[in-house]
Amino acid sequence: MTKTDISVIIPLLNEAESLPELTEWIERVMKANHFSYEIIMIDDGSWDDSWQVIEDIVKRNPAVRGIKFRRNYGKSAALHCGFQAAMGEVVITMDADLQDSPEEIPELYNMVKNQKFDLVSGWKKKRFDNTFTKNIPSKLFNWTARKFSGIRLHDFNCGLKAYRNDVVKAIEVYGEMHRYIPIIVSKAGFKKIGEKVVQHQKRKFGTSKFGFERFINGYLDLLSISFISRFGKRPMHFFGTLGTLMFILGFIMAAIVGANKLIAISQNLPARLVTQSPYFYIALTAMIIGTQLFMAGFLGELVSRNSPERNVYHIEKKI
């Protein structure tokens, strides 16, 4: 099957008002630059008229494809589904709310196609969001992500990104890990990651779909991806090592307590019961915890070697 130049993937939730304008904007940019293209819209369980709008757009423009989920699975599942369906040599993701400008597409395509970047992430250097609720938390998240990952990006969570096709086919995005796709891409072995300053448009229709809980979830997801990327395929290396050290420490403490008792008896000195020593219970606890950690690593190895697909989403319709 012949690949097109560009696949534009648009995950969406209740964006019926913005879809016609966004599609027309993308069409103008593609035609002006003579790109062959496809637009894949993934309706993540919208309860407004988004799917009806997508059906109308598909009838008018055969380059547009639509995928509808039966319920809301989240942006990560929508992106993963779009990645699997994409046929373009360069895959570009953008949000459906008109805050990402399609005018950035030609330069993003050039950076991936000609400058050989694996991933180019947008940087909304000048934002039109509320400073307190979005800008400040975003800067804090991005600073933390840079420190954890060593990837020098200013805006990890920018929806406007460009990838080589083989990159999106090689990664798995699940849960709410879309925030840290550059980290996932880097851990998959794709190291040429770039950044481009992009325009940020004011929201024209609707409201933001992300609440305050995303700040807490963001940090938890960062810890998860940092742990999984290091130990996801070898949990025994983490839990087994920690469990063995704890067990050995507990065993040594128990041996010392027992040895002190035996020495006292051999010298006909008064010796209290081993169970009267607080060190005995500390040693016992350490050995129990060490055993549990070791077993957790063992079970983790079994799970990691037999894990099913994580992105279990149910598609209702495709057009």
C-alpha positions in Angstrom: 0.0 0.0 0.0 1.4 3.4 -1.1 2.0 5.7 1.8 0.8 9.3 1.7 3.1 12.2 2.6 1.3 13.1 5.8 -1.2 11.6 8.3 -2.9 14.1 10.5 -4.3 12.5 13.7 -6.9 14.4 15.6 -8.3 12.9 18.9 -11.4 14.8 20.0 -14.1 14.9 22.6 -17.2 17.2 22.0 -15.6 19.4 19.4 -18.4 19.5 16.9 -18.2 23.3 16.4 -14.5 23.4 15.6 -14.2 20.4 13.2 -15.4 21.9 9.9 -13.2 25.0 10.3 -10.2 22.9 11.3 -10.6 20.5 8.4 -10.9 23.3 5.9 -7.8 24.9 7.3 -5.8 21.7 7.0 -7.0 21.2 3.5 -5.8 24.7 2.4 -2.4 24.1 3.9 -2.1 20.7 2.2 -3.1 21.9 -1.2 -0.9 25.0 -1.0 2.1 22.8 -0.3 1.1 20.0 -2.7 1.1 17.3 0.0 -0.8 14.0 -0.3 -2.5 13.5 3.0 -5.1 11.8 5.2 -6.9 13.1 8.2 -7.8 10.6 10.9 -10.4 11.9 13.4 -10.9 9.7 16.5 -14.1 10.5 18.4 -13.3 9.5 21.9 -16.9 8.9 23.0 -18.4 12.4 22.4 -21.9 13.0 23.4 -22.5 16.1 21.2 -22.8 16.0 17.4 -19.1 15.4 16.7 -19.6 12.1 15.0 -22.4 13.5 12.7 -20.1 16.3 11.8 -17.3 13.8 11.0 -19.7 11.8 8.8 -20.5 14.9 6.8 -16.9 15.8 6.4 -16.0 12.3 5.2 -18.7 12.5 2.5 -17.2 15.7 1.2 -13.6 14.9 1.5 -12.4 11.3 0.8 -9.0 12.1 2.5 -10.8 12.2 5.9 -11.3 9.0 7.9 -13.3 8.7 11.1 -13.0 6.3 14.1 -15.6 6.3 16.9 -15.2 4.8 20.3 -18.2 3.4 22.1 -17.2 5.4 25.2 -14.6 7.8 26.4 -11.2 6.0 26.8 -9.0 9.0 27.0 -6.5 10.8 24.7 -3.8 8.1 24.9 -6.1 5.3 23.6 -7.3 7.7 20.8 -3.7 8.5 19.8 -2.7 4.8 19.9 -5.6 3.9 17.7 -4.7 6.7 15.3 -1.0 5.7 15.2 -2.0 2.1 14.2 -4.2 3.4 11.4 -1.8 6.0 10.0 -0.3 5.4 6.6 1.6 8.7 6.1 5.4 8.9 6.0 5.1 11.7 8.5 2.5 11.5 11.2 1.3 14.8 12.8 -0.9 15.0 15.8 -2.9 18.0 16.8 -5.8 18.9 19.1 -9.3 19.6 17.6 -10.0 22.8 19.5 -8.3 25.1 16.9 -5.5 26.1 19.4 -3.0 24.2 17.2 -2.3 25.9 13.9 -2.1 23.8 10.7 0.2 26.4 9.3 3.0 24.7 11.3 2.6 21.4 9.3 5.0 22.2 6.4 7.9 23.0 8.6 7.2 20.1 10.9 7.1 17.8 7.8 10.4 19.3 6.7 12.1 18.6 10.0 11.1 15.0 10.0 11.4 14.2 6.3 14.5 16.2 5.4 16.3 16.9 8.7 15.7 13.3 9.8 14.2 13.9 13.2 12.4 11.0 14.8 10.1 13.3 16.7 9.5 17.0 16.6 7.5 18.4 19.6 5.8 21.8 19.5 6.6 24.4 22.0 3.8 26.9 22.8 6.2 29.6 23.9 3.5 32.3 24.0 0.3 30.9 25.5 -3.2 32.3 25.8 -4.2 30.1 28.7 -4.9 31.3 32.2 -1.5 31.9 33.9 -2.3 30.4 37.3 -4.3 27.3 36.3 -2.2 26.3 33.2 1.0 28.2 32.6 2.6 27.8 36.0 1.7 24.1 36.5 2.8 23.4 33.0 6.2 25.0 33.6 6.6 22.9 36.8 5.6 19.7 35.0 8.0 20.3 32.1 10.9 21.2 34.4 10.3 17.9 36.4 10.0 15.9 33.2 13.3 17.3 31.9 15.1 16.4 35.1 13.6 12.9 35.1 14.2 12.1 31.5 17.2 14.2 30.4 15.2 15.2 27.3 15.6 19.0 26.7 12.1 19.9 25.7 10.1 22.9 27.0 6.6 21.6 26.4 6.2 17.8 26.7 2.4 17.9 26.6 2.0 20.0 23.5 -0.6 18.3 21.2 1.1 19.4 18.0 3.9 16.9 17.3 5.4 15.2 14.2 6.8 11.7 13.9 8.3 9.3 11.4 5.8 6.6 10.7 8.0 3.8 12.0 8.2 5.7 15.3 4.5 5.6 16.0 4.3 2.0 15.0 7.0 1.1 17.5 5.5 2.7 20.7 2.6 2.0 22.9 0.6 4.8 24.5 -1.8 3.9 27.2 -3.4 5.2 30.4 -2.6 8.9 30.4 0.9 8.6 29.1 0.3 10.9 26.1 1.8 13.6 28.3 5.2 11.9 28.1 5.3 10.6 24.5 8.8 12.0 24.0 10.0 9.9 26.9 8.3 6.8 25.5 9.9 7.5 22.1 13.3 8.0 23.6 13.1 4.8 25.7 12.1 2.9 22.5 15.5 3.8 21.0 14.6 6.9 18.9 17.0 9.5 20.1 16.8 12.4 17.5 14.1 14.4 19.2 13.7 18.1 18.2 11.5 21.0 19.2 9.8 23.8 17.2 8.2 27.0 18.6 4.6 26.9 17.4 1.7 29.3 17.4 -0.9 29.0 20.2 -4.4 30.1 19.2 -7.0 31.3 21.6 -9.8 28.8 22.2 -12.7 29.6 19.9 -15.3 27.1 20.9 -16.1 25.0 24.0 -14.1 24.6 27.1 -11.0 22.7 28.2 -11.6 19.0 28.8 -8.9 18.8 31.5 -9.5 19.6 35.2 -7.3 20.1 38.2 -6.8 16.3 38.7 -4.5 16.3 35.6 -1.8 18.0 37.7 -1.8 15.1 40.3 -2.1 12.4 37.6 0.7 14.0 35.6 3.2 13.5 38.3 2.0 10.0 39.0 2.2 9.1 35.3 5.8 10.5 35.2 6.8 8.3 38.1 5.1 5.3 36.5 6.8 5.8 33.1 10.2 6.4 34.8 9.8 3.1 36.7 8.4 1.1 33.9 11.0 2.3 31.3 13.7 1.1 33.7 12.2 -2.0 35.2 9.1 -2.8 33.2 10.7 -5.7 31.3 12.8 -6.9 34.3 10.9 -6.3 37.6 12.9 -8.9 39.4 16.0 -6.6 39.0 14.3 -4.0 41.2 12.1 -6.0 43.6 14.4 -9.0 43.8 17.4 -7.0 44.6 15.6 -4.9 47.2 14.0 -7.9 48.7 17.2 -9.9 48.9 19.0 -7.0 50.6 16.2 -6.6 53.1 16.1 -10.3 53.9 19.9 -10.5 54.3 19.9 -7.5 56.6 17.1 -9.0 58.7 18.9 -12.4 58.8 22.1 -10.7 60.0 20.2 -8.9 62.8 18.5 -12.1 63.9 21.8 -13.9 63.9 23.4 -11.2 66.0 20.5 -11.4 68.5 20.8 -15.2 68.6 24.6 -15.1 68.9 24.4 -12.7 71.9 22.1 -15.1 73.6 24.4 -18.1 73.0 27.5 -16.2 74.2 25.7 -15.2 77.4 24.6 -18.8 78.0 28.1 -20.1 77.4 29.5 -17.7 80.0 26.8 -18.5 82.5 25.5 -15.0 82.3 21.8 -14.1 82.7 20.3 -13.9 79.2 16.8 -12.7 78.4 14.6 -14.3 75.9 15.2 -13.6 72.3 11.6 -12.5 71.9 12.2 -9.8 74.5 14.7 -8.0 72.2 13.1 -5.3 69.9 15.9 -6.1 67.4 14.4 -9.6 67.0 11.1 -8.1 65.7 12.9 -5.6 63.5 14.9 -8.5 62.0 11.8 -10.6 61.6 9.9 -7.8 59.9 12.8 -7.1 57.5 12.9 -10.8 56.5 9.2 -10.9 55.9 9.2 -7.7 53.8 12.3 -8.9 51.9 10.5 -12.2 51.1 7.4 -10.3 49.9 9.4 -8.0 47.7 11.2 -11.0 46.2 7.9 -12.7 45.5 6.5 -9.4 44.0 9.5 -9.4 41.6 8.9 -13.0 40.7 5.2 -12.4 40.0 6.1 -9.3 38.0 8.3 -11.4 35.8 5.4 -13.8 35.1 3.1 -10.9 34.3 5.5 -9.0 32.1 6.2 -12.2 30.0 2.5 -12.9 29.5 0.9 -9.4 29.5 -2.1 -8.8 27.2 -2.6 -5.7 25.2 -3.1 -2.6 27.4 -5.1 -0.5 25.0 -8.4 -2.4 25.1 -10.8 0.0 23.4 -14.0 -0.8 21.6 -14.5 0.9 18.3 -18.1 1.4 17.4 -17.7 2.7 13.8 -15.1 3.4 11.2 -15.5 5.4 8.0 
